[in-house]
């Protein structure tokens, strides 16, 4: 057998490729079921990062950077080191995550400390023990909504196969992230509507209470609530609830007093003739 035909330990083997594909399939399966549940947004995003670290071989940690209101932030990470590396990028305005989002393309580095693309970022994270990175933009049509960042302590950890697997994972991950965000927004809106409806009901009850006490019209009673709100710098809904709570407290006190009086006035069995 020629030396050129002798397999090396670092050559990808068929079994390794099957293992990577199996891990990818398992991660994609978990990914597809995430938004069908009702987990909070942060838990859903954390699981996406965990699935990424599982799907991409040689990964020591993964995190999600999201864009919003002109800001970039690492919303979840599987390892504290991921947060630390990303913080260096944001502070220096330099690094593979930022470059991947800028280009809308996969960015790989196998020796960050010596990578001329990152003259400040590379040496800093190299001293932190991180030498390889794989950054994948989260793309929805032509929009970049963030990036999936994978890091490794070993050099040259991410080859073409890791990049291919990462890209296969990043596409549905972007959809899952957006769906999770939309679900969270919908849940917030529903909760706000519930709060508003509860507040409206309380205001209507307080208006009725003032009408019965003072002989005011509905408009006059509502105006009274507004004036009380402005004087105390408290929302009308809160003022209304305070009035209702006070009315309930007074009614309970009166009922307790009436019950006590009734017990005192009732003749004892031995007093009857």
Secondary structure, DSSP 4 states (H G I P E B T S, - for coil): --GGGSPPTTSPPHHHHHHHHHHHHHHHHHHHTTTTS---HHHHHHHHHHHHHHHSTT-SEEEEEEEETTEEEEEEESSHHHHHHHHHHHHHT-SHHHHHHHHTS-EEES-GGG-GGGTTHHHHHHHTT--EEEEEEEEETTEEEEEEEEEESSTT---HHHHHHHHHHHHHHHHHHHHHHHHHHHHHHHHHHHHHHHHHHHHHHHHHHHHHHH---HHHHHHHHHHHHHHHT--HHHHHHHHHHHHHHHHHHHHHHHHHHHHHHSPPGGG--
